[in-house]
Amino acid sequence: MSDLLNDLVPAPRPDSNKGSYSAKDIEVLEGLEPVRKRPGMYIGGTDERALHHLASEIIDNAMDEAVAGHASHIKIHLDADGCATITDNGRGIPVDPHPKYKDKSALEVILTTLHSGGKFSGKAYATSGGLHGVGISVVNALSDVLVVEVARDKSLYRQEFSRGLPKGKLERVGAAPNRRGTSVRFHPDPQIFGEKAQLKADALYRFSRSKAFLQKGVEIRWSCDPSLLDKDSKTPAEAVLHFPGGLADSLQETIAGESLVTPILYAGEASFPDDQGRMEWAIAWLDQADASVSAFCNTIPTPLGGTHEQGLRSGLTRALKGFGELAGNKKAGNVTPDDVMGAARSLLSVFIREPQFQGQTKDRLTSSHVTRLVDNAIKDQLDHWLAQHPKEAKALLDNVVLRAEERQRRRQAKESARKTATSRLRLPGKLADCSRSNRADTEIFLVEGDSAGGSAKQARNRETQAILPLRGKILNVASATVDKLRANQELSDLSQALGVGLGRQFKLDDLRYERVIIMTDADVDGAHIASLLMTFFYREMRPLIEAGRLFLAMPPLYRLSQGGKVIYARDDNHKDELIAETFKANAKIEISRFKGLGEMSSPQLKVTTMSPATRQLLQVRLDDFRADAMGLGAEAETAEADSHQQSERVEQLVEDLMGRKPERRFAFIQENAAFAEDLDI
C-alpha cells in the first residue's frame, strides 16, 4: 500500500516553501470582521444600491414594530453630511444585560453579533422582514459612525459605535417620561463605499413612500436637508406620508390618466387560514399592454418575484377561467397566466411567518407554501368580485380572451411563416425567435445568461430580432479537441439556431439571420465571453465573418443624468468626455454604473444597445489587423496587402491568444506590454 501511495502522490520538494499550506494559513474572522471583509455577501456589493440597502435594513426594523402594532409613526431624516436617522415609537431595543453575555446589554449584542435578534422564535414578532439577525449588525459594521438611542421604561439610553466596535458602554443619559422607541443615526463608511458615496434623498424618499403604502396604519414623517435636493427634484424637504387606502391608493396614483379595461380597481385584503398570515393586493387592467407586478413580503420588496407572485398569477387565472365557463365562453379555457397578467398593473403584499428568501438581499421569495395560500385567497376573492361587478367582469374576460386569441394567432403565424426555414432544424428551446419569414433585416443576439436574455427579450423588436441566451463562458474551440467541440451542447444549440453546420459543413446561404450580434456585459468577463465567441466563429464559421455578418453590440457601462437630461457612456474615458463636454460644470451629475445587461431595464437596453435607430455596432472583420499590434515587427506591415500572409497572421494571433500553449500568450504579453495603457481597476 505504501508503494502505491508513493506512486500516486508526488513527494514535496525539500528545498522550497512555496505553496505550503498549514494551520497557520487558516484565518478565523471574528465578530463583524466577515462583513467588512466581504460586504457583498451581506448587502449585494458596495455600489449605490447596496449603500441604500443599509438604510432599508434600519427602516425595515422600524416597520416590523409598526406591523406588529407597537409603533404608529416612523421618522426618517437625512442630514447634509450624509447621516441618516431613523426613529420609531415602538417598544425600543432591550437594554437589560443579556443572559448569555452578562457584561453586555442586549442592545450591544444585537449591534455587534451576527445572527442575534428577536425574530427567530416568533414570540416577539409574528411576522417580520428580518430573518437572520444580521441587518442592523451589518449596518453597524459598514458605518464609520452609528449612534443608537433607546427610550424604555421612562429612561433614555445611548451607545456609540464605529465600524462595528462599541466606543463605550451603554449609558443612561436621562429621563424620558413621555417617549419610547428606538433611534438609529448612521453614516456609511467611506472606506467601504468610497469617499464620494452618499445616501440620496430622492431614493430614500421613494423607499419611505413605498413603506407607507404597504402599512396603511403607520405614519412616516420624512425630512431631509434642503441642500441635498436638486433644483428640479420632486422630492420634498418635509412630508408626512400616510395612506389609509394602502396599496389601492398607490395604484390609483400610478395609473392616473391611463385608459382602463375596468374603471373599478380589484383591490382588497385577506387573512390566510390557521393564522398563517395575511395579504393585500391592488390590480388594474390597462387597455395598453404595460404590465408590471410589484410584490412585497413583510414590507420587503421582492423585485424578482417568487412564490407569492406565482400564487397571484395562478389564482387570477383560475378565477377568470371559472367565470368564463359559467358564462358559457368556451374560449376562456385557453386563457393562460400570461394572458391575464399581460396588461395588468399589480401590487401584492403578503405578511407571513418565517419567510424564506433567495439571498440576504431578499430579491425573491421562495417559501413554497405561500403559492397555495395566495392562489386560494385571490381566487376566492376574485370569484366574489366578478359576481358583484358583472359589467366589469364581462369586459375583463373579453379583454383576456382577446389577448389569448392574439397570442395563438401570433404563434400560428410564426410557425407557418417560418416552417420552410425551420423544417430541417431542431431549434433550441431557449431561443426566442423572430417572426419574419425571410432573413432580410433579421438579427440574432447572443447574450450571456438568462437574466440578460430576459431583458433582451422584452427590449427586442419581435418581428426582426431573435434572442439566444448562452450559459456564461462557452468552450474555447482553439484549445479543444474536435470530439469535445462536437459534444458541446451550448455550441450545438448555437449552430442549430443559426441553421448552419460547422467547419466544412458551413453554408452561408443557410444562415437564418442577416446579422449575428454578440451582446455581452461591458466588463472584463463580457469581453472574455465575446473573445471566445469570436474564436468559435473564426474557427468554425469563418465565411460568416468574411461576409461582414458578425457584429459586437456596444452596451453602456454608465448612465449619466443631470436635471432632465440622460446620456449613456460606454466606458470610463467616454464618461469623462461626456461630463466635460455635455453637462453643466457646477451642477450635480447623477452617475450610476451598470453591473451587467440583466441590471438594465428593457427600455434602457433597447435605446442604448438594441434599437437600430439609436445603437452602435462594431463589425468583426479580418482585414484591419496591424502587424505591430501582433508583435510581428514593422517589416511585416509591407506584406499587409497579401491575403495569404494576412490569413497566416490572423491564424497566428488566434493561436497565440486562444490556443493551448500558455507560453505563447505570455510571450505576446511581454512583447506588447509597452502598448498597454495603465488601467485604474
N, C-alpha and C positions, 0 to 999 in steps of 0.2 A: 504493500500500500504506500509506503513512504517513497519508493522508487517512482510509483505512478504520479504522486503529488509533485515530486521534483521535476517530472517531465512536463506537468501541466502549468506549474507556477514558476515564472522566472525569478531567479534569486535577485535580491536587491543589490544595487551597486554599493560596495562598502565605502567608496571614496566620495560619495555625493549625498547631500542632504536635500537636494531639490525634489520637490514633490512629496516630501514627508507629510504624514497625516497621523496625528496622535491626539491624546486627550487635551493637550494644551491648545489645540486648534478649535476646540468646541467652545463656542460663546454661549453664555446664558444671559439673555436680556431680561432685566427685572423691572417691576413697576410699569411705568408708561414708556420705557425705552423702545419697545417694539413699535409703538405708534409713531414716534419721531423718526425712527429708522425707516419704516415702511408706511407712510401715511396713506398711500394708495390702497392698501388692504382694508382701510377703515372708512375712508371718505371718497374713494374712487380716483384719487390723484391730488394734484396741487394747483389745478387750474381755477378759473373763476367759478365754475360750477361747484367744485369741491370747497372753495372758500366760503361760498354761501351755504353750503351744507352744514357748516359749523353753526350758523345762526338758526338753521332749521331744526337742528338737534335740540337746542335750548327752547325754542318756541314749541316744539312738539311736546317737551316735558310739561310746559305750562298748559298746553291744550289737553294733555292727559288729565290734569287736575280739573279742567273745565268739563271734559267729557264725563268724568266720574262724579260731577255735581258738586265739587268742592271749591271751584273758582267761578266767579261771574264776570271778571274782566281781566285783560292782559294788557300791559303797557309795553310798547316796543319803541325804543328811541335809538337813533343813530347820530353820534357826535361827529363834529368836524374832523377830529383826529382819527376817525375810523373805528372808534369803540362802539359796540352795540350793547344796549342794556335791555334785558327782558325781565319784566316783573309781573307776578301774578298774585292774586289774593287767595291762594289756596291754603293748604294745611301747613306748608313750609317743610323743607327738608329736615328730617330729625337731627337734633344736635346733641342728644344724650350719648354717653360713651357706648361704643359698640361692644357687645358681649364677647366677641372673638378677639378684637383689638382694643383692650381696655384702656390703653394710653391714647387712643384716638377717638374722636367723635364719629358718629355715623356719617356726618357731612364730609369729614376728611376722607373717610374710607370710600365713599361714593365718588369723590372727586379725584382720588389718586389710585384707585384699584379697578382694573378691568373686570367686567362681569360681576359688578356689585350693584344692587339696587332693590327696589321694592316691587318689581314687576314679574318675578319668576313664579311665585306661588299663586298669584291671582287673588290674594287676600286684600292687598292694598288697592289694586286696580282690577276691575272686572275686565275692561278692555284697555289697551294702550298701544301706542305706536312703538315705544321702546320694548325691545325683546331681550337683548343680550347684556344689558348693563354696561354698555361701552360708550353711549352717547356723550354724556357730559364729561366723562373722564377723558375721552378723545379730544373734546373741545379744550379741556384744560391742558392736555399735553401739547396741543398745537397753538397755544396762545402765549404771548410773552407777558401779558397781564390778564389776570382773571380775579375778580373780586365777587364773593358771594355774601349776601346779607339775607338773614332769615329772621322773620318775626314770628315767634311762637310763645305761647303762654305769657303774653304781655311783656315779653322781653325781646330786645333786638341783638342778634349775634352777627359777627363779621369775621371773615377769614380771607386772606390774600394768597394767591398762588402765582407762580411764574414758570412756564414751560413744564408744567406737571408737578412741580415741587411746592410744598407749602412754605411761605415766607415767615410763618409764625403759627402759633396755635390759635384755635378758635377762641374768640373773645366775646364776652358780653359787653356791649358798648352802651347800653342804656335801656330805659323802659320804652315799651311800645304798647300802651294800653288799648289803642284804637286801630291797631294794624296787625295783619297777619299775612303770611305768604313768603315767597322766595324772589329775590332779585339777583340776577347774574349779569355782571358787566365784564366784557372780554374784548381783547384786541388780538386779531390773528397775527401769529408770529412771522415777521418778515424773513427770518431765517428759513422758514418752510415755504412761504408763498411768494417771496420776493419783496424787495423794498417798495415797489410801486403798487403792489396788490392792495386793494381796498374794497370793503363791502360797498355795494352800490345801492343807493336809496331806491331807485326805480325797481330793482329786482326784489329788494326786501319788502317794499310796499305791495307789490303784486302777490308775493307769497303770503303776506299778512292778510290781504284781502281774500285770498282763496280760503284761508283758515276760517275767517269769519263766516263765509258762506257755508262751510262744512259743519260748523257747530252753531246753529242759529240762536242758541240761548246765550252765547258768550258775546261780550263787547270787547273789541280790540281798539285800544287807544294808540294811534300811530303818531309819531313825530320824528322830525329829523332837522339837523342844522340846515338852514336855507342855502348855505354856501355849497352844499352837496348836490343841488339841483341845477340842471342845465336851464338855459333861458327858455327852451322850447319843451321842457319836461312837463308832463301832465300829472306828475306826482305831487300831491300837496305836502306842504311842510307840516301840517297837522290835520288829523282826521279821526273821526270816531266811526269805526266800521262795525255795523250791527245790522244783520239782515234777518228779520223774523221769518221770511219765506224760505230761507235756506237755499238749496240748490235751484229751486224754481225761480227765485229772484235772480240768481246768477245767470241762468239760461235765458231768462226774459231779457236781460240786459245784453247778452251776447247776440241774440237773434233779432234785435230791434231793427226794423226796416226790411227784414227778409220776407220773401213770399213763402207761405207755409201750406203744406198739404191739408193740415187740420189746424184751425186757429186756436184750439184748446190744447194746452200742453198736457202731456201724460206725465204727471208727477205725483209722488206720494211717499209714504213710509210704511214699513212692515217690520214686525218682530219675528225672529226665527223661533221655531218650536224648541221646547226644553231649555229655554233661557240660553240659547247658543249665540245670541247677538241680535243685531238689527241692521236695517239698511234704509237708505233714502235714495231716490232717483228723480231725474227730470229729463224728459226726452221730447224733442220736437222734430217732425219730419219736414224737410225743406223741399220746395219744388225743384231747386237745382241740386245736383249731386255734390254736396260739400260736406261729406260726413266726417265726424270726429267723435271719439269716445275719451272722456277724461274720467279716470277711475281712481278711487282712493280707498285705503284700508286703514281704519283707526286714524283718520285725517292725514295719513301719509300718502302722497301722490305716487301712483304706480304707472309711469309713462309707458312701460312695456306690457301693461295689461296683466293678464293672469287668469286665475280660476274664477274670480268674481265676474270678470268681463265675459268669459265663456258662458257662465250661467245666465247673464243678461241676454246674450245673443240667442241662446237656446230657448229660454223662457218666452221671449218675444215671438220667436218663430213658431213655437208650438201653439201659442195662443192665437196668432193670426191664421194659421192653417186650420185650427179647430173652428174658428169663427167662419172661415171660408166654407168649410164642409157643411156647417149648419145653414149657411146662407145659400147653399146649392151651387157654389162657384167651384166647378171641377178643376179649374186651373190653379186653385190655391194649393193643391197637393204638390206642385212643382216648385213652390217657394223655398228658398234657402236662406240661411242667416245673412249671407252677403246681400241678398235682395232686400231684406228687412232693414239692414243697417246701412245700406248704400247711400241713403240720403238723410240719415238720422244724426242729429246733433245731441249727444247723450252725456249726462253727468251721472255718475254712480258712486255712492259712498257706503261702505259696509263697516260695521263695528263688530269684531269677533274676538273671542278669547284665543290667546297664544297663536297668532297668525305666523305662518311660515313664508319667508320671502327668499328671493334669489339674491344673495349677497347682502352685505351690510348696508349698501345704499338703497336697498328695498325697492328696486325698479319694477319687480314683477312679483305678484302674489302667487304662491304655489300650494297653498292649503287645499287639498283635493276635495274635502267635504263641502267647501264653500260653493262649488259649482252647483251642486244639488240644492243647497239652501236658496241661493239666488234664483235659480231656474224655477223652482216651485213657487216661491213668493211672487216673482214677476208674472208668471203665467196666471196665477190665481187673481192677482190684482188687475191684470190687463183683461182677463175674461169679464170682470165686473165693469171695467171702464168701457169696453166695447159694447156691452149690453146697455149701459146707461147713456151712451152717445152714439145712437145708430147712424146718424148722418155722417159724423166724423169717422165712424168705424168703416162705413162703406167706401168713403173717399180714400182712407188709408189702405184698405185691402186692394182697391182698384189700382192704386199707385204701386203697391208692392208687386201685384200680379203683372202689371205692365213692365216693371223692371225685370221680372223673371223672364217674360217673353222676349224682351230685348236681349237679355243675356243669351237665351237659347238661339235667337237669330244670329247673333254675332258668332257664336260657336259654330253653327251650321255653315255660315258664310265662310268662316275661316277654314273649316275642314274641306269645304267644297272648292274654294278658290285655290288652295294650296295642295290639293290632292295629287296633282300630277308631279309637283316638285317633291313631295314627301312620300310618294308611294314606294320608293326604293329605300326609304330611310326609317330607322328606328330612332326618332328624336328623343333625346334625354328628357325625363320628366321635369327637371328643374328649369328647362328652357322656357322662357316667356316669349313666344314667337310673335312676329308682327303679322298683320292681316293682309298686306298687299300680295296679290297673286304673282306678280313678277318682281324681279330683283332691282328694278330701276329705283334709285334713290333710297334703297333699304340699307340698313346697317345693323350690325350686331355688336353689343357692348359686352366685353368680357370683364367682369367685376370680381373683386376679391371678397368672398364671404356672403352669407345670406342677409346680413344686416344691410350692407351696401346694395345688395341685389334688391331688397325690399324697397329702399328709397328710389333706386333707379327705375323699378317697375312703375312706381307712382309718378315719376317725373317724365317718363318717355312719351313719345308720340306712338300710340299703339298701332297705327297703320304702317309706319315705316321703320320702327326701332324695336329690335329684339334684345332681350337681356339673358345672359347666361352667367349665373354665379359660379365661381370656382372656389374650391376649398383651400384657401391660403396659397402657399408656395408649391407650384407644380414640380414635376420631375425635371431635373436638369438633363436634357437629352444629350448634351455634349459629353457627359461623363457616364451615361447609362448604356447598358447593352441593348441590342435590338430586341431581345426577348422581353427585357424589363419594360422597354418602351411599348411594345405591342400589348403587354398585360396591364398597362396602367389605365384604370377606369376613367380618371379625370381627362386624360388626353384622348381616350376613345370617345367620350361624350362630346368633347370639343370638335373632333373631326366629323362626328355624326351630325352635330348641329350645323356645321358649315356645309355638309353634303358632299365632302370630298375625301379622297383617300390620302394616304401618307406616302412620302418618298416618290418612287416612280409611278405609283398609282394616282398621284395628284393630277387632277384636270381642272384648269381654271374655269372652263365653261360650266363645270358642275357646281361652282361656288354659288350658294343660295342668296348671298347678300352682295351688294355693291361695295360696301366698306366693312372692314373689320377694325373695331376700335378697342384698344386696351385701355381700360379705365381703372386705375389703382389709386390708392391714397397718395397724397402729396408729401410723402416722407420717405425715409430710407428703406423701410420694409416694402413700401409700394414700388419704389424704384427697383428693388431686387426682384419682385414678382414680375414686373414689366420686362426686366432683362431676361428672366427665364422664359417668358412667353415669346419674346423676340428671337431668342435662341431656338426655340421649338419651330417657329415659323421659318426661320432661315434654314434649318437643317431638313425639315420635313415638307415645307410648302413654299419653297423659295420663289417660284413664279408669282405667288401672291404679292410678295414684296416688290419684285421686278415690275409688276403691273401697276404699282402705286396704290394698292388696295388696303395696305396696313397702316393704321394711324395710332397715335397716342393721344388720349384725352388730357386736358390741362386743367384739372380741378384746382381751385384756390386753396391756399393754406390759411389765409386770414380774411376776416370781414372787418372793414373799417367804416365807421359811421360818425357823422357829426351833424347835429340837427336832424334834418330830414334826408340828408344825403348819405347813400350807402354805396360803397365800392368794394371790390374784392382784389386781393393781392395774391400772386402765385407763390411768392417766397419772401424771404426777409429783405432782399435787395429791392424787389418790386414794392414791398410795403414801405420801405424808407423813401423810395422815389415818389410814391403817391402822397405820402404825408408831406413831403417837401413841396410838391408841385400842385396839389389839388386842394388841400384843406387850409383853413384859416390858421395862422400861426399861433394866435393867442387863445383859441377856443379849444375846449376839451374834445378829445377824439376817443371814441369807444373802440377798442381793439379786441377781437375775440379770435382764438385760434382753433381751427377745426382739427379734431383728433383723427378724423377719417371721413370717408364718404357716408358711412352709416350715421354719423352725427349730424350731417346736413339735412335740413328739411327738403322735401321733394321740390318745392318751388325754387329754393336756392340752388339745388343740384341742376334743375332744368335750365335756369337762366345762365348759370356760370359755366356749365360743363356739357350739357346735352343738346340744347336747342341750337340748330344750325344758324339761327339768326344772331345769336349772341356769343357763341362759344369760340374757342380756338383749338385747332388740332395740329399736332405735329405729324408729318408724313414720314414714315420709316423708309429710307432709301439706302441703296448700296453704292452710290456714286459720289458721296460727299466726304469720304474719309480722307483726312490729311495724313500724309505719311509720317510727319514729325509727331503727330499725336499717338502714333502706334509704336514709337520707339524704333523706327526703321532708318532714321537718318535722312539728311537733306537730299542725298543722291537718289533716293527712291522716288522723290517727287517728280523727277524728269520723266519717269515712266508712268505717270498717273493716267495718261490717256489710254494706255494699253489695257484692254478689258481683261485679258488673261492674267496679267500681273495684278490688276485690281482685284480680281476674284481670289487670287492667292493671298493678297494682303488681308482681305476680309476674313478668309478662312483662318489665317494665322491669328488674327485678332480674336476671333471667336474661340479658337483653341487655347490661346494664351489666357483669356479671361474666364472661360467657362469649362475648359477641359479637365482631364483627370489629373494633371500634373500641377500641384500647388507651387512647385518651384518656378514654373513659368509665370504664374501670377505674381509671385514675389519679385522676380526679375523685372517684370513690367512696371510694378510699383516703384522699384528703385530707380529705373531708368527715367520714369516720368514724374518723379516726386517734385521736381522743380516747377512743373506746370500746375501743381495743385494749389488751390487757394487756402488760406488759413481759415478754417471753419470754426465758428463760435458755437459749440454744441454744449 
